Each structure stands twice: as structure tokens, then as C-alpha cells.
């Protein structure tokens, strides 16, 4: 944990998937459980309106990061005590497993693994992409690295009998050591 009396610090990595618009749900749940939160977004998620960056910044009291700091700029976040990737896309998961650090988001994930920080993922990948052999190999590699996966759509039917809502809190259960179903 960061500092003697400080709250644990959680990095939330947000990828460009439609459900990212609701990332504030995860931030709220984490804050209720005693976490301080900093959000790191993939460049597409931050720039192309996948979520309300200003609202998340107001909610966390910190800037949303999508680009590397310039030399000499202060670090806007303390080191993480845990990292959640939600929603996690096909692109980000494959690049992470391959160690391709071409964005701040993926570089942060690669570094967090090296630091031994607990890592949890809620994938948001279309079935056609999930069938690709590179994706299956990436999941196997990440699991072998100790990354914890949860199924964000496991659970009861959603409103009107539709698919279940995205289970943001499953990621918190994974990093807090509670069992959660995985894909």
C-alpha cells in the first residue's frame, strides 16, 4: 500500500469498447471499497469519446492519462497497488501478451506485471475475434503470468430478460481475492 495511512491505489485501464461509457460504475464501486483510483485510457478510448473523460476526472480528482509524461513532468499517480483492465479489448490483450508497449496503457500493464502488482481483466471481445488463435494464445500467456480473468457477463439476465449487465465489480472481486467466474 502507498504510504502509511494512504488508501490503496488502483489503476483502471480503459479500452475502446462501447461499454467503456459506464467506467464510472467501476470507479464508484472501487471508491466505496476504499480504493483511490487513477484512470489510464488507450488513445482511442480517450480521444474518440468512448467515455466521458471530464466526468471521470471529476470523479477521481485526477487527470485521465492516455499519453506518456514528458521528461521532468511529475507523476500524476502513485505506484499502483492493483490494476484492472476493463473493458479489455482484443487489441490491448494481444499487445500486452506480446509485450508491445506502443501506448501508455499497454506499457503500464507490462510494467505492472514486472512489479508483481495484482492484475485483473474483464474482457470485452466479440465472439468472432475471440475465436482467433492469437487471442487464445494471448489469454493462455496472460493467465500463465498470473493475470486474473473474470466473465463480465456472467450472472442473471438483464432488464427485460436481455443479456446480463457488464459486471464491473467482478474485477474488484478478482483483485481483492474473492472468487469470480472466468472465461
N, C-alpha and C positions, 0 to 999 in steps of 0.2 A: 504494500500500500504506500502511496506517495505521502510523505510527511507523517509526523507522529499522530496528529489529530485530524488529518485530512481525510475526506471521503475517498473511497477508491475511484480511480478514473477509468472510464470506459470510452474506447474509440468505437464509433459506429461508422462503418464503411458502407456507403450507399451507391448502388449501381443503377444504370439507366434501364429501369423496368417500370411499367405503369404503376405498379403498387407502391413505388417509392414515394408517391404523393402522400402516403399515410405514415411516413417515417416518424412523424411527431408522436405517434402512438407508442413506438418503441422508446423514444426519448422520455416521454411521460412515465412509462412503466419503470424504466431504469431509475429515474429520479425518485419515484415513490419507494424504490427498494434501496435508496441510499447511495446511488452512484452519481458522480459528476460525469457529464457527457460532453465529448467533442465529436463533431461530425466531419468526416473526410469523404468527399464525393469523387466519383470518376468525373473526368472533364465533361463528358456528355450529360451525365445526370445533373451536374451543377449548371451548365450553360444552356441546356435545351429545355428547361422548365419541367423536369421530371418531378421536382418537389419545390416547395416554397422556401427558398434559401433564407430570405429575410425572416420568415416566421420561425425557422429552426434556429437561426442566430439569436433571435429574441428569447426563444425557449431555453437555450443553453447558456446564453450570456457570452458566447464565444463565436469567433468567425467560423464559417464553414470553409474548410480547406479543400482546394482542388488542384493547387499548383505548389511546387516546391518553394521554400523560402529563399530569398536572396541571401548571399553571404552577409553575415553581420546582423540580419534581422533576428529579433528574439523568437524563441519557440512559443507559439500561441497555446500549446497544450503541454502538460507534464507527460512524462512517460506513461504508457498505458498499464493498467493492472489486468485488463482483458480487452479483447477486440471481438466485435460482432460484425459480420458481413451480411447485410440484409437490406433489400433483396440482393442476392448474389447471382450474377448473370453468367451465361456460358463463356463469354469472352473473358471476364475477370477471373473466373475459376481456372480456365485453361492457362491463362498467362501466369497466374500465381503458381500453379503446379509446375510450370516450366521455368519459373524464376525470371520471367521477363518483367523488368521493373521500369516500364516506359511511362508510367503515371505515378503520381504521389500515392494513390490508393493502393496499387499493387506493390509498390516499393515498401509501403508501410506494412502490408501483410507479410511480405518476405522477411522484413526486419523483425517483426513481432515474433515470428516463428523462431528466429535465431536467438531472441531474448528469452524464449521459454514462456511467453505470455499465453494464457488460455485463449483459444480461438474457437469461435462458434459461427456456423454458417446456416442461413436459411436460403436455399436455392430458389430461384425463380427462372426456370428454364423450360421452354416449350418441349413437348414430347419428341418432336422431330429432331431437335438439336440434342436432346438427352440421349438419343439413340446413336449418336456419332461415337465411334470408338475412341477418339481423342478425349471426349468428355468422360467416358467411363474410366479411362486410364488416369485422367486428372483426379477424379474422385478417389480412386484407389491410392494414388500417391499422397494426396492430402490427408486421407484417413491414416495412412501409414506414418504421417508426420504428427499424428495426434489431433488433427483438426476434428472438431465435433460437428456433426451434421444433424439438423432437425428437419422434419417434414412440416413446412408451414401450413399445409392444407389438411393435415390430419385432424380429425375431430368431428364434431356434429355438423350437420347440414346448416348452411347459412340461411339467411332470411328467405322465406318463401320456398324452402326446400332446395335452394340452389347449392352450389359448392360451398364448403366451409370458408369462413373469412381467413385471411392471412394471419397466422398465429405468431405475431411479433414476440410475445412473451416466451415462446419456446426457446428463443435464443438466450434469454436471460436464465432460463432453467438449465440450459447446457453449460453456461459458464459458472453457474452457482452450484453445479454438481448434482442437480436433480435429474432424474431420468426424463428423456424426451424421445419420441419416436424419430427414426431417421430414414432417409430414402435408401 
